[in-house]
Amino acid sequence: MAREKLSIPQLEIKANDVRRDVVHMLELAKSGHPGGALGLADIVTALYFNIMNIDPQNPEWPERDIFMLSNGHTVPVQYAAMAEAGYFPVEELSTLRKLGSRL
């Protein structure tokens, strides 16, 4: 699906939103190492908002690109980017590491 790409200044703002989300998630969870997730914010934001072929309104779309993050302790950056992209409400990020959460 063709989406409008963000400009560099827009990507910088969005990456900062992702960083804010990561810090907020980890603070609420009272656990986690923010360094790796914060360091990946720029590249993951660029992937989700300008490079990957995705449709948050149709997450099972067969033609979508799939992002695999193998470094598990950095997963908050993926959750934050997905929420900012519209896969689920940003407010759901506050459920990280809580019983019953899908995050």
C-alpha positions in Angstrom: 0.0 0.0 0.0 1.4 3.4 -1.0 1.6 5.8 1.9 2.7 9.4 2.0 6.3 9.5 3.3 7.3 11.7 6.1 9.9 14.5 5.6 13.2 14.3 7.6 11.9 16.9 10.1 8.7 14.9 10.5 10.6 11.7 11.0 12.8 13.3 13.7 9.6 14.4 15.5 8.1 10.9 15.2 11.3 9.3 16.4 11.2 11.5 19.4 7.6 10.4 20.0 8.8 6.8 19.8 11.6 7.5 22.3 9.1 9.2 24.7 6.8 6.2 24.4 9.7 3.8 25.2 10.7 5.7 28.3 7.1 6.0 29.5 6.5 2.2 29.0 9.6 1.2 30.8 9.0 3.6 33.7 5.4 2.3 34.1 6.7 -1.3 33.9 9.4 -0.6 36.4 11.8 -2.8 34.4 13.7 -2.9 31.2 16.9 -1.4 29.7 16.1 1.7 27.6 19.5 2.1 25.8 19.0 -0.4 23.0 15.4 0.6 22.3 16.3 4.3 22.4 19.2 3.7 20.1 17.0 2.0 17.5 14.3 4.7 17.5 15.5 6.5 14.4 15.9 3.4 12.2 12.7 1.7 13.4 10.8 5.0 12.8 12.2 5.3 9.3 11.3 1.7 8.6 7.7 1.9 9.8 6.9 5.4 8.4 8.9 5.6 5.2 10.3 2.2 4.0 8.1 -0.7 5.0 5.1 -1.7 2.9 2.5 -1.8 5.7 -1.2 -1.1 6.3 -2.0 -0.7 10.1 -5.7 -1.0 9.2 -5.1 -4.3 7.6 -2.3 -6.0 9.6 -2.8 -9.4 7.9 -2.4 -8.0 4.4 -0.5 -10.7 2.4 1.7 -8.1 0.6 2.9 -6.4 3.8 6.6 -6.3 4.8 7.4 -8.0 8.1 9.8 -6.6 10.6 11.6 -9.1 12.8 13.4 -7.8 15.9 15.5 -10.6 17.3 17.0 -8.6 20.2 14.1 -9.1 22.6 15.0 -6.5 25.2 14.7 -3.8 22.6 11.1 -4.7 21.7 9.6 -1.6 23.4 10.8 0.4 20.3 8.8 -1.9 18.0 5.7 -1.6 20.1 6.1 2.2 20.3 6.5 2.5 16.5 3.6 0.2 15.9 1.4 2.2 18.2 2.5 5.5 16.6 1.8 4.0 13.2 -1.8 3.1 14.2 -1.7 -0.6 14.8 -3.2 -0.1 18.3 -3.8 2.9 20.6 -0.7 4.5 22.1 -2.4 4.2 25.5 -2.1 0.4 25.3 1.7 0.9 25.6 1.1 1.4 29.4 0.2 -2.3 29.6 3.7 -3.5 28.9 4.7 -6.4 31.1 1.3 -6.5 32.8 -0.6 -9.7 33.3 -3.1 -10.1 30.5 -1.4 -7.6 28.2 -0.8 -8.5 24.6 2.5 -6.6 24.7 
